[in-house]
Amino acid sequence: MTDTEIEITADLVRDLLQEQHPDLAGLAICEVAGGWGKSTEVIANPASVSR
């Protein structure tokens, strides 16, 4: 990770959801296997966030 990269964590995803979709912020978040150069956070089921 370089100095300009942001580490994507479940806490960051939750904070972003709280700002942008507060109705989803209370749901369970877990990281799942992602592709090269990105990963996916699952928010309950079936919503997901790719990064």
CYANA upper distance limits for C-alpha pairs under 8 A (distance plus 0.5 A):
  1 MET  CA      5 GLU  CA      6.48
  8 ILE  CA     12 LEU  CA      6.65
  8 ILE  CA     13 VAL  CA      7.66
  9 THR  CA     13 VAL  CA      6.82
 10 ALA  CA     14 ARG  CA      6.57
 10 ALA  CA     29 ILE  CA      6.73
 10 ALA  CA     30 CYS  CA      7.23
 10 ALA  CA     31 GLU  CA      7.88
 10 ALA  CA     41 GLU  CA      7.95
 11 ASP  CA     15 ASP  CA      6.64
 12 LEU  CA     16 LEU  CA      6.65
 13 VAL  CA     17 LEU  CA      6.59
 13 VAL  CA     41 GLU  CA      8.39
 14 ARG  CA     18 GLN  CA      6.58
 14 ARG  CA     25 ALA  CA      6.06
 14 ARG  CA     26 GLY  CA      8.44
 14 ARG  CA     29 ILE  CA      8.15
 15 ASP  CA     19 GLU  CA      6.91
 15 ASP  CA     25 ALA  CA      8.06
 16 LEU  CA     20 GLN  CA      6.52
 16 LEU  CA     21 HIS  CA      8.32
 17 LEU  CA     21 HIS  CA      5.30
 17 LEU  CA     22 PRO  CA      6.30
 17 LEU  CA     24 LEU  CA      6.92
 17 LEU  CA     25 ALA  CA      5.60
 18 GLN  CA     22 PRO  CA      4.80
 18 GLN  CA     23 ASP  CA      8.25
 18 GLN  CA     24 LEU  CA      7.97
 18 GLN  CA     25 ALA  CA      5.56
 21 HIS  CA     25 ALA  CA      7.16
 22 PRO  CA     26 GLY  CA      8.19
 24 LEU  CA     43 ILE  CA      8.24
 27 LEU  CA     43 ILE  CA      6.70
 27 LEU  CA     44 ALA  CA      6.23
 28 ALA  CA     42 VAL  CA      8.49
 28 ALA  CA     43 ILE  CA      6.21
 28 ALA  CA     44 ALA  CA      5.72
 29 ILE  CA     41 GLU  CA      7.00
 29 ILE  CA     42 VAL  CA      6.05
 29 ILE  CA     43 ILE  CA      5.12
 29 ILE  CA     44 ALA  CA      6.85
 30 CYS  CA     41 GLU  CA      6.12
 30 CYS  CA     42 VAL  CA      5.90
 30 CYS  CA     43 ILE  CA      7.36
 31 GLU  CA     39 SER  CA      8.03
 31 GLU  CA     40 THR  CA      6.51
 31 GLU  CA     41 GLU  CA      4.96
 31 GLU  CA     42 VAL  CA      6.67
 32 VAL  CA     39 SER  CA      7.62
 32 VAL  CA     40 THR  CA      6.22
 32 VAL  CA     41 GLU  CA      6.58
 32 VAL  CA     42 VAL  CA      7.39
 33 ALA  CA     39 SER  CA      6.92
 33 ALA  CA     40 THR  CA      7.32
 34 GLY  CA     38 LYS  CA      6.42
 34 GLY  CA     39 SER  CA      4.48
 34 GLY  CA     40 THR  CA      6.06
 35 GLY  CA     39 SER  CA      6.63
 38 LYS  CA     50 SER  CA      7.47
 38 LYS  CA     51 ARG  CA      5.68
 39 SER  CA     50 SER  CA      6.41
 39 SER  CA     51 ARG  CA      6.07
 40 THR  CA     48 SER  CA      7.13
 40 THR  CA     49 VAL  CA      6.04
 40 THR  CA     50 SER  CA      4.94
 40 THR  CA     51 ARG  CA      6.75
 41 GLU  CA     48 SER  CA      6.14
 41 GLU  CA     49 VAL  CA      5.67
 41 GLU  CA     50 SER  CA      7.01
 42 VAL  CA     46 PRO  CA      7.93
 42 VAL  CA     47 ALA  CA      6.73
 42 VAL  CA     48 SER  CA      4.92
 42 VAL  CA     49 VAL  CA      6.96
 43 ILE  CA     47 ALA  CA      5.94
 43 ILE  CA     48 SER  CA      6.04
 43 ILE  CA     49 VAL  CA      8.10
